[in-house]
Amino acid sequence: MSLTQVFLGLGSNIEREAHLCAGLEALAGFLVDIRCSAVFESQPVGIKSGPFFNFVVAAYTDLPLMELDRRLKFIEADNGRYAPDRKGLPLDIDVLLYGEQVGNFDGLILPRAEILKNAFVLWPLSLIAPDRIHPGVGKSFATLWDEAQIDQVLAPVAFEWRGVPLTPFELLSGL
C-alpha cells in the first residue's frame, strides 16, 4: 500500500508535556517515520487560556484522509478534549497537509489556513520541512517564514519525547 506524507500540528495548554507525549505515543501506533519539529510556547489565539506548547509532526500514513482525521479526533477525546468540564485545551491535533491535497474534504480544508496565519504553525513547518512547497501558495515553508509578518511571540522550549530532545540546543540558546 502506498504511503502519503502528512504534517500535523499539535498543541496543548493543560498538562502540556503529558498530553503532547500521550498524543505522540498514540500517533506512533499508526504513523510511520515520525519526525517532530522544535517545540514552542505561544500565547493562545482565539481562546482565553494559558500559554500553549505547539509543534509540527511530519510522518507517513496509509490511511485515507478522513480515517486519519477520525483517529486524530479519538486521540483528542482520549486526552479530554471534549470533556464537558475541561478547562483549556488538553490536546489539539490538526491535519495541516495531506500529500499535495488542496480543497475541501468533507469540511476539512487543506492546506490548513492556520499555516499562513499562525507563527506557531509556520515556524515549526519551516524548520521541519524548509524546502517543502506550500501546495496552495507555491513557495517553500522557509521562504514563507522569512516573508511572514505575523505578530505573535514564540519561545522555543526544551521538550523530550522518548528521551530525545525535540528542540535543538542552538534554538534554545538563541544561537
N, C-alpha and C positions, 0 to 999 in steps of 0.2 A: 504494500500500500504506500502511496506517495505521502510525503510529509510536507506540511505548509509551515513556513516561518511565521511566528506570531510575536507581537510585542504587547505586553500587558503593563498597565500602570497599577501600582499597589500603594495604598495609603492607610494610615491609622492614626487616631488621636486618643485612643484609650488603651492602656497597657500596650503601647506601640510595639515594643520588641516582641512580646509574647504573641500578639496577633499576627504580626508580619511573618514571624518564623513559622507559626502554625499554617499560615497561608502558603508559604513556600513549601512546607512539607506536603501539604495536600496537592499542590501543583506537581511536585516531583513524582506523584503517583501516576500521572498520565501524560506529562510533557517530557520531551527528550532534549538533552543538551541545554539545560537551563543555564543561562548567564544572567548575572544581576549587575545593574549599574551601581554607582555610588548612591548612598542614602543621604537625603537632605531633610532638614527641618524647615518647615514653612508655616506661615500663618494661614488660618483657614480662609477659603474662598467660597462665598455663597452660603455659609452657615456660621452661626455664632458658637464657637467652641475653643478648646485649647489648641495648641500647635500640633501639626501633623508631622509624621515621618512619611516620606514618599520616595519611591524609586521605580525603575522600569526593569522588567524581566524580558529577555529575549529567549525564545525556545522554539521547538518544533512540535507539531501535533499531527496526528492522523484523523483527528475529529473534525467533522463538519462544523462550520462557524456556529450555528445555532446550538449544537450539542456542547461545544466549548463554552459558550455563554451560559448555558443552563448549568453546567458544572461549576462555573465561577459563582453563580448565584447560590448554589448549595454550600460552597466553601464559605461565602459571606454569611449565610444563615447559620452555619455551624459555629461561627465566631460571634454570634449575637447581633449581626447587622440589622435584623428585622424584629428584634425583641421589642415588645411594646414599652418596656420601662428603661430602654437603653438611654444612656447619657453620652452623646457624642457619636463617633463613628468608629466602631471597633475594627472593621476591615472593609476596605473598598477595593475591588479588583475590576478594572475596565479593560476591554479589548481596545487597544489603540490602533493596531494594524493586524490584518489577517492576510498574509501574502500581499498581493497587489490589488486586493479588492477595493473598489470605490463605489459607494452608493448606499442606499437604504435597504437593509436586510431585515425585514420584519421589525422595523423600529430601531434597529442598531445601525447607526450611521458611521461609515468608515471612509477614510480615516477619521478617527475621533477628533472633533473640533478643538478639544482641550489641548491638543498637541501645540497648536499655534497661539493659544491664549494663556497658558499657564507655564511659568518658568519651571515649576516642579515636575512638569512632564517633558518639556523641550530640552532642558539642560541634561537630565539623565539620558534621554534619547540621543543627544549629540555626543555623549560620552561613550555609550554602548554601541552605537551604530553611526559614527560620524559621516561615513560615505554613503549611507543608505539614502535613497532619494524618496522624498515625500511624494506618494503617488498622486496626490491632488494638486500639488504646487510645482513639482518638478525641480526642487532644489534639495541639496543634501541637508541632513539634520544639523551638521556642523555649520553650514552656511546660514541656515535659518536661525540658529542660536546666535551666531555673530551679528546678524542683522536685527535680532529681536529687540524690541523696545517695550518690554514687559515690566511694569512697575511692581515687582514682587521681590522680597528679600529672601534668599535661601542661605542656609548654613549647612555645610557638609557635616555629617555626624559619624562617629565611629559606630560600626554595626557589624556583627558577625552572624553568619549562618553556617551551621555545621563546622564551627571552628575556623572558618575562613573569613578574613576581613573583606567587606564589600567596598568600603570607601578607602581609596588609596591614601597612604600617609601624606603624599605630596599635596593632595587636595585638602586634607585636614590641617596641614601646617601652612597652607596658603602659598606654597612654592609655585 
